[in-house]
């Protein structure tokens, strides 16, 4: 048993994974890499020249989801909730295929509702690689919450039993936008941001001394990228572990300057919401 534990801990390390719903254009990356092929049918993932796009862009996609997704009554009665990831393939012709919900964290009622709405989606603008349209695996995150309705989030899409209207381009009372024509971007793209956060989270985590010392958890953080690209006002949206919350806030506070968001040609402050997953 002891040898098994030693082999287990010898092969597994701590990894903090930042999950994104928005694929970034590979041209924004400092390092150009060939996109990963994930099937014999040449379905690509990451670093294509142009990622798939919902007609009208990200704002239109979020609006479509908010208009069509309904919190199932059975799920409300049984107090079922959770963050759901749905994976799918955008084909060369823009059609959606290979719908799949890979995790078992949410109920069948919630899963079925997301799959129902995904099947209603219009065709996307397909991904492009080396001037050619290609099939691309993408994903979306839907957070079903039973707490009272608040304002709509850009990411993840939040569904509550009571609708609170569609998201808009209007800023809140503090002058901060949730949706803008051009959202803030981290220099180097999602891979560089993920690598930075993973490295720094692992540096701050204490060493493991036993099986009970580590508990996988997802922390969701919201922060503002202001008109100068500075990260301000980070706050925990969801997180039960005090240590993980503290580490997440510390790492987000240490992020380098972003490329600020823009609206009507003017740089503006924008909310960003990111999930950070602590797991083996």
C-alpha positions as a LaTeX table, in Angstrom:
\begin{tabular}{lrrr}
\hline
Residue & $x$ (\AA) & $y$ (\AA) & $z$ (\AA) \\
\hline
Unk1 & 0.00 & 0.00 & 0.00 \\
Unk2 & 2.85 & 2.34 & 0.87 \\
Unk3 & 4.56 & 1.65 & $-2.46$ \\
Unk4 & 1.31 & 2.30 & $-4.29$ \\
Unk5 & 0.94 & 5.65 & $-2.53$ \\
Unk6 & 4.52 & 6.58 & $-3.37$ \\
Unk7 & 3.99 & 5.75 & $-7.03$ \\
Unk8 & 0.71 & 7.68 & $-6.99$ \\
Unk9 & 2.24 & 10.84 & $-5.54$ \\
Unk10 & 5.29 & 10.38 & $-7.73$ \\
Unk11 & 3.21 & 10.59 & $-10.88$ \\
Unk12 & 0.64 & 13.16 & $-9.88$ \\
Unk13 & 1.34 & 16.79 & $-9.05$ \\
Unk14 & $-0.76$ & 19.77 & $-8.25$ \\
Unk15 & $-2.12$ & 21.58 & $-11.26$ \\
Unk16 & $-4.22$ & 24.71 & $-11.38$ \\
Unk17 & $-6.05$ & 24.90 & $-14.68$ \\
Unk18 & $-7.68$ & 28.07 & $-15.93$ \\
Unk19 & $-10.68$ & 27.20 & $-18.09$ \\
Unk20 & $-11.78$ & 29.52 & $-20.86$ \\
Unk21 & $-15.07$ & 29.73 & $-22.81$ \\
Unk22 & $-13.62$ & 32.26 & $-25.27$ \\
Unk23 & $-11.05$ & 30.88 & $-27.78$ \\
Unk24 & $-8.45$ & 33.53 & $-28.68$ \\
Unk25 & $-7.05$ & 34.16 & $-32.16$ \\
Unk26 & $-3.68$ & 32.45 & $-32.52$ \\
Unk27 & $-2.27$ & 35.55 & $-34.16$ \\
Unk28 & $-2.37$ & 37.20 & $-30.72$ \\
Unk29 & 0.11 & 34.61 & $-29.39$ \\
Unk30 & 3.79 & 35.49 & $-29.06$ \\
Unk31 & 4.73 & 31.94 & $-30.04$ \\
Unk32 & 3.25 & 30.38 & $-33.16$ \\
Unk33 & 2.41 & 26.70 & $-32.78$ \\
Unk34 & 0.78 & 24.19 & $-35.05$ \\
Unk35 & $-2.79$ & 23.55 & $-33.88$ \\
Unk36 & $-3.48$ & 20.23 & $-32.24$ \\
Unk37 & $-5.37$ & 17.68 & $-34.29$ \\
Unk38 & $-7.64$ & 15.64 & $-32.02$ \\
Unk39 & $-9.08$ & 13.16 & $-34.49$ \\
Unk40 & $-8.41$ & 11.41 & $-37.79$ \\
Unk41 & $-11.05$ & 13.69 & $-39.32$ \\
Unk42 & $-8.76$ & 16.69 & $-38.73$ \\
Unk43 & $-10.78$ & 18.30 & $-35.95$ \\
Unk44 & $-8.53$ & 21.03 & $-34.60$ \\
Unk45 & $-8.15$ & 22.60 & $-31.16$ \\
Unk46 & $-6.15$ & 25.73 & $-30.25$ \\
Unk47 & $-3.97$ & 28.00 & $-32.35$ \\
Unk48 & $-5.90$ & 28.05 & $-35.60$ \\
Unk49 & $-5.68$ & 31.32 & $-37.55$ \\
Unk50 & $-9.30$ & 32.14 & $-36.78$ \\
Unk51 & $-11.53$ & 30.47 & $-34.19$ \\
Unk52 & $-15.21$ & 29.65 & $-34.88$ \\
Unk53 & $-17.60$ & 32.54 & $-34.34$ \\
Unk54 & $-21.30$ & 32.65 & $-33.55$ \\
Unk55 & $-23.16$ & 34.96 & $-35.99$ \\
Unk56 & $-22.88$ & 38.41 & $-34.45$ \\
Unk57 & $-20.02$ & 37.49 & $-32.13$ \\
Unk58 & $-19.74$ & 36.62 & $-28.44$ \\
Unk59 & $-22.39$ & 39.08 & $-27.31$ \\
Unk60 & $-24.91$ & 37.55 & $-29.74$ \\
Unk61 & $-24.03$ & 34.05 & $-28.50$ \\
Unk62 & $-24.59$ & 34.99 & $-24.86$ \\
Unk63 & $-27.87$ & 36.70 & $-25.76$ \\
Unk64 & $-29.02$ & 33.60 & $-27.64$ \\
Unk65 & $-28.27$ & 31.39 & $-24.63$ \\
Unk66 & $-30.00$ & 33.72 & $-22.18$ \\
Unk67 & $-33.10$ & 33.91 & $-24.37$ \\
Unk68 & $-33.44$ & 30.14 & $-24.83$ \\
Unk69 & $-32.12$ & 28.45 & $-21.69$ \\
Unk70 & $-34.72$ & 27.80 & $-18.97$ \\
Unk71 & $-34.06$ & 26.46 & $-15.50$ \\
Unk72 & $-35.94$ & 23.09 & $-15.44$ \\
Unk73 & $-38.68$ & 23.06 & $-12.81$ \\
Unk74 & $-37.67$ & 19.59 & $-11.61$ \\
Unk75 & $-34.12$ & 20.83 & $-11.09$ \\
Unk76 & $-35.41$ & 23.79 & $-9.07$ \\
Unk77 & $-37.59$ & 21.50 & $-6.90$ \\
Unk78 & $-34.67$ & 19.12 & $-6.28$ \\
Unk79 & $-32.25$ & 22.03 & $-5.68$ \\
Unk80 & $-29.96$ & 20.92 & $-8.49$ \\
Unk81 & $-27.27$ & 23.39 & $-9.57$ \\
Unk82 & $-23.68$ & 23.59 & $-10.78$ \\
Unk83 & $-21.24$ & 24.68 & $-13.47$ \\
Unk84 & $-21.75$ & 22.67 & $-16.63$ \\
Unk85 & $-19.29$ & 22.29 & $-19.51$ \\
Unk86 & $-20.61$ & 21.32 & $-22.94$ \\
Unk87 & $-18.18$ & 20.36 & $-25.70$ \\
Unk88 & $-19.00$ & 20.39 & $-29.40$ \\
Unk89 & $-17.46$ & 20.46 & $-32.87$ \\
Unk90 & $-18.00$ & 23.32 & $-35.29$ \\
Unk91 & $-17.72$ & 21.71 & $-38.73$ \\
Unk92 & $-16.30$ & 23.27 & $-41.89$ \\
Unk93 & $-19.83$ & 24.24 & $-42.96$ \\
Unk94 & $-20.52$ & 25.88 & $-39.58$ \\
Unk95 & $-22.86$ & 23.17 & $-38.30$ \\
Unk96 & $-22.68$ & 21.92 & $-34.70$ \\
Unk97 & $-22.01$ & 18.21 & $-34.10$ \\
Unk98 & $-20.56$ & 15.88 & $-31.45$ \\
Unk99 & $-22.38$ & 17.49 & $-28.53$ \\
Unk100 & $-21.11$ & 16.10 & $-25.25$ \\
Unk101 & $-21.18$ & 16.93 & $-21.55$ \\
Unk102 & $-18.05$ & 15.14 & $-20.26$ \\
Unk103 & $-18.50$ & 15.56 & $-16.50$ \\
Unk104 & $-20.99$ & 14.05 & $-14.05$ \\
Unk105 & $-21.13$ & 17.11 & $-11.80$ \\
Unk106 & $-24.60$ & 18.29 & $-12.84$ \\
Unk107 & $-28.00$ & 16.59 & $-13.03$ \\
Unk108 & $-29.51$ & 15.01 & $-16.11$ \\
Unk109 & $-32.24$ & 17.69 & $-16.17$ \\
Unk110 & $-29.66$ & 20.48 & $-16.48$ \\
Unk111 & $-27.63$ & 18.51 & $-19.02$ \\
Unk112 & $-30.69$ & 17.88 & $-21.19$ \\
Unk113 & $-31.67$ & 21.56 & $-21.16$ \\
Unk114 & $-28.24$ & 22.68 & $-22.34$ \\
Unk115 & $-28.15$ & 20.04 & $-25.07$ \\
Unk116 & $-31.65$ & 21.08 & $-26.20$ \\
Unk117 & $-30.61$ & 24.70 & $-26.66$ \\
Unk118 & $-27.29$ & 23.83 & $-28.29$ \\
Unk119 & $-29.19$ & 21.95 & $-30.98$ \\
Unk120 & $-31.13$ & 25.14 & $-31.78$ \\
Unk121 & $-28.00$ & 27.13 & $-32.59$ \\
Unk122 & $-27.59$ & 28.60 & $-36.07$ \\
Unk123 & $-24.48$ & 27.80 & $-38.08$ \\
Unk124 & $-21.23$ & 29.37 & $-36.92$ \\
Unk125 & $-18.57$ & 30.99 & $-39.03$ \\
Unk126 & $-16.11$ & 28.06 & $-39.16$ \\
Unk127 & $-12.50$ & 28.09 & $-37.97$ \\
Unk128 & $-9.77$ & 28.90 & $-40.47$ \\
Unk129 & $-6.25$ & 27.45 & $-40.65$ \\
Unk130 & $-3.78$ & 28.33 & $-43.41$ \\
Unk131 & $-6.53$ & 29.94 & $-45.42$ \\
Unk132 & $-8.82$ & 26.90 & $-45.31$ \\
Unk133 & $-11.97$ & 26.23 & $-43.31$ \\
Unk134 & $-11.45$ & 23.45 & $-40.76$ \\
Unk135 & $-13.48$ & 21.59 & $-38.16$ \\
Unk136 & $-12.79$ & 22.74 & $-34.60$ \\
Unk137 & $-13.63$ & 21.46 & $-31.12$ \\
Unk138 & $-15.00$ & 24.17 & $-28.87$ \\
Unk139 & $-16.70$ & 24.39 & $-25.46$ \\
Unk140 & $-19.10$ & 26.54 & $-23.48$ \\
Unk141 & $-19.72$ & 26.88 & $-19.74$ \\
Unk142 & $-23.18$ & 27.35 & $-18.21$ \\
Unk143 & $-23.52$ & 28.06 & $-14.49$ \\
Unk144 & $-26.92$ & 27.11 & $-13.02$ \\
Unk145 & $-27.45$ & 28.98 & $-9.75$ \\
Unk146 & $-30.40$ & 28.87 & $-7.36$ \\
Unk147 & $-29.52$ & 32.13 & $-5.63$ \\
Unk148 & $-31.52$ & 35.31 & $-6.41$ \\
Unk149 & $-31.03$ & 36.70 & $-9.89$ \\
Unk150 & $-28.30$ & 39.29 & $-10.40$ \\
Unk151 & $-26.92$ & 40.97 & $-13.51$ \\
Unk152 & $-25.87$ & 38.84 & $-16.46$ \\
Unk153 & $-22.23$ & 37.78 & $-16.69$ \\
Unk154 & $-20.10$ & 37.68 & $-19.82$ \\
Unk155 & $-18.55$ & 34.42 & $-18.63$ \\
Unk156 & $-19.69$ & 32.03 & $-17.46$ \\
Unk157 & $-23.29$ & 32.31 & $-18.65$ \\
Unk158 & $-25.37$ & 32.27 & $-15.46$ \\
Unk159 & $-28.90$ & 30.86 & $-15.43$ \\
Unk160 & $-31.18$ & 31.36 & $-12.41$ \\
Unk161 & $-34.85$ & 30.43 & $-11.80$ \\
Unk162 & $-35.86$ & 34.09 & $-12.18$ \\
Unk163 & $-34.89$ & 35.85 & $-15.39$ \\
Unk164 & $-33.20$ & 39.22 & $-14.88$ \\
Unk165 & $-33.24$ & 40.47 & $-18.44$ \\
Unk166 & $-30.74$ & 40.30 & $-21.27$ \\
Unk167 & $-27.18$ & 41.58 & $-20.97$ \\
Unk168 & $-26.44$ & 44.91 & $-22.58$ \\
Unk169 & $-23.55$ & 47.14 & $-23.58$ \\
Unk170 & $-24.47$ & 49.69 & $-20.91$ \\
Unk171 & $-22.02$ & 50.24 & $-18.00$ \\
Unk172 & $-23.10$ & 49.91 & $-14.39$ \\
Unk173 & $-23.27$ & 52.73 & $-11.85$ \\
Unk174 & $-19.48$ & 52.55 & $-11.46$ \\
Unk175 & $-18.96$ & 52.96 & $-15.20$ \\
Unk176 & $-17.78$ & 49.38 & $-15.68$ \\
Unk177 & $-18.98$ & 47.31 & $-18.64$ \\
Unk178 & $-19.88$ & 43.62 & $-18.64$ \\
Unk179 & $-20.09$ & 43.38 & $-22.44$ \\
Unk180 & $-18.07$ & 45.47 & $-24.89$ \\
Unk181 & $-17.43$ & 45.38 & $-28.62$ \\
Unk182 & $-13.83$ & 44.41 & $-27.90$ \\
Unk183 & $-13.16$ & 42.54 & $-24.67$ \\
Unk184 & $-9.87$ & 42.84 & $-22.73$ \\
Unk185 & $-7.10$ & 40.46 & $-23.81$ \\
Unk186 & $-4.11$ & 39.06 & $-21.94$ \\
Unk187 & $-0.86$ & 39.59 & $-23.91$ \\
Unk188 & 0.14 & 36.26 & $-25.42$ \\
Unk189 & $-3.35$ & 34.78 & $-25.28$ \\
Unk190 & $-5.00$ & 32.08 & $-23.21$ \\
Unk191 & $-2.06$ & 29.66 & $-23.18$ \\
Unk192 & 0.32 & 32.23 & $-21.71$ \\
Unk193 & $-2.25$ & 33.31 & $-19.13$ \\
Unk194 & $-3.01$ & 29.70 & $-18.18$ \\
Unk195 & 0.69 & 28.91 & $-17.87$ \\
Unk196 & 1.32 & 31.97 & $-15.69$ \\
Unk197 & $-1.54$ & 31.21 & $-13.31$ \\
Unk198 & $-0.73$ & 27.48 & $-13.08$ \\
Unk199 & 2.92 & 28.19 & $-12.28$ \\
Unk200 & 2.20 & 30.80 & $-9.63$ \\
Unk201 & $-0.64$ & 28.90 & $-7.97$ \\
Unk202 & 1.59 & 25.85 & $-7.60$ \\
Unk203 & 4.33 & 27.97 & $-6.05$ \\
Unk204 & 1.91 & 29.21 & $-3.38$ \\
Unk205 & 0.29 & 25.86 & $-2.55$ \\
Unk206 & 1.76 & 24.10 & 0.51 \\
Unk207 & 3.30 & 20.64 & 0.04 \\
Unk208 & 1.10 & 17.56 & 0.36 \\
Unk209 & 1.76 & 15.27 & 3.31 \\
Unk210 & $-1.23$ & 12.95 & 2.98 \\
Unk211 & $-4.34$ & 12.08 & 1.00 \\
Unk212 & $-6.53$ & 14.39 & 3.07 \\
Unk213 & $-4.35$ & 17.46 & 2.44 \\
Unk214 & $-5.73$ & 18.15 & $-1.03$ \\
Unk215 & $-9.34$ & 18.68 & $-2.09$ \\
Unk216 & $-10.12$ & 19.51 & $-5.75$ \\
Unk217 & $-12.14$ & 22.68 & $-6.09$ \\
Unk218 & $-13.06$ & 25.37 & $-8.59$ \\
Unk219 & $-12.75$ & 29.01 & $-7.57$ \\
Unk220 & $-14.53$ & 31.62 & $-9.67$ \\
Unk221 & $-13.05$ & 35.12 & $-9.55$ \\
Unk222 & $-14.34$ & 38.37 & $-10.98$ \\
Unk223 & $-12.12$ & 41.39 & $-11.49$ \\
Unk224 & $-11.97$ & 44.59 & $-13.50$ \\
Unk225 & $-9.54$ & 45.36 & $-16.31$ \\
Unk226 & $-9.59$ & 49.16 & $-16.35$ \\
Unk227 & $-9.08$ & 51.48 & $-19.31$ \\
Unk228 & $-5.30$ & 51.36 & $-18.73$ \\
Unk229 & $-5.23$ & 47.55 & $-18.74$ \\
Unk230 & $-4.65$ & 47.26 & $-14.99$ \\
Unk231 & $-6.32$ & 44.49 & $-12.96$ \\
Unk232 & $-8.37$ & 45.92 & $-10.09$ \\
Unk233 & $-11.04$ & 44.89 & $-7.57$ \\
Unk234 & $-10.68$ & 41.08 & $-7.71$ \\
Unk235 & $-13.39$ & 39.29 & $-5.72$ \\
Unk236 & $-14.41$ & 35.70 & $-5.11$ \\
Unk237 & $-17.69$ & 34.85 & $-6.81$ \\
Unk238 & $-17.60$ & 31.25 & $-5.66$ \\
Unk239 & $-15.08$ & 29.40 & $-3.53$ \\
Unk240 & $-15.41$ & 27.42 & $-0.32$ \\
Unk241 & $-11.76$ & 26.86 & 0.57 \\
Unk242 & $-10.20$ & 29.85 & 2.34 \\
Unk243 & $-6.66$ & 28.94 & 1.27 \\
Unk244 & $-7.60$ & 28.49 & $-2.39$ \\
Unk245 & $-9.51$ & 31.78 & $-2.34$ \\
Unk246 & $-6.50$ & 33.60 & $-0.89$ \\
Unk247 & $-4.12$ & 32.07 & $-3.44$ \\
Unk248 & $-6.44$ & 32.85 & $-6.35$ \\
Unk249 & $-6.76$ & 36.50 & $-5.31$ \\
Unk250 & $-3.00$ & 36.82 & $-4.85$ \\
Unk251 & $-2.25$ & 35.42 & $-8.30$ \\
Unk252 & $-4.90$ & 37.50 & $-10.07$ \\
Unk253 & $-3.54$ & 40.61 & $-8.36$ \\
Unk254 & $-0.09$ & 39.81 & $-9.74$ \\
Unk255 & $-1.22$ & 39.60 & $-13.39$ \\
Unk256 & 0.63 & 41.78 & $-15.86$ \\
Unk257 & $-1.12$ & 44.55 & $-17.76$ \\
Unk258 & $-3.86$ & 43.51 & $-20.20$ \\
Unk259 & $-4.87$ & 44.98 & $-23.54$ \\
Unk260 & $-7.92$ & 46.99 & $-22.38$ \\
Unk261 & $-11.43$ & 46.55 & $-23.74$ \\
Unk262 & $-12.94$ & 49.05 & $-26.15$ \\
Unk263 & $-16.42$ & 50.38 & $-26.80$ \\
Unk264 & $-17.28$ & 52.83 & $-29.57$ \\
Unk265 & $-13.56$ & 53.21 & $-30.24$ \\
Unk266 & $-12.83$ & 54.24 & $-26.64$ \\
Unk267 & $-10.91$ & 52.24 & $-24.03$ \\
Unk268 & $-13.17$ & 51.30 & $-21.11$ \\
Unk269 & $-13.17$ & 49.36 & $-17.84$ \\
Unk270 & $-14.62$ & 45.84 & $-18.18$ \\
Unk271 & $-15.53$ & 43.04 & $-15.77$ \\
Unk272 & $-13.84$ & 39.69 & $-16.37$ \\
Unk273 & $-14.88$ & 36.43 & $-14.71$ \\
Unk274 & $-12.51$ & 33.47 & $-14.71$ \\
Unk275 & $-12.77$ & 30.01 & $-13.13$ \\
Unk276 & $-9.58$ & 28.58 & $-11.60$ \\
Unk277 & $-9.65$ & 24.84 & $-10.95$ \\
Unk278 & $-7.42$ & 23.26 & $-8.29$ \\
Unk279 & $-6.93$ & 19.59 & $-9.00$ \\
Unk280 & $-4.32$ & 16.83 & $-8.97$ \\
\hline
\end{tabular}
